Amino acid sequence: MLPLGLVSLLAYALMAIMDISLKVATLPVVTLGVGIDYGIYIYRAPLLILGVAD
């Protein structure tokens, strides 16, 4: 879960540096980025448990 929190924090930090406020139009961009990371995490966790992942 640490990588997901880190990605969220970095996304918000980048938006602050670029002076992009969090609005209804920009929220899906952050959500999509975190969602992709979460999907990779959810896909890989069972593979590690089963010992199939490298």
Order of alpha helices (4+ residues) and beta strands (2+ residues): alpha-alpha
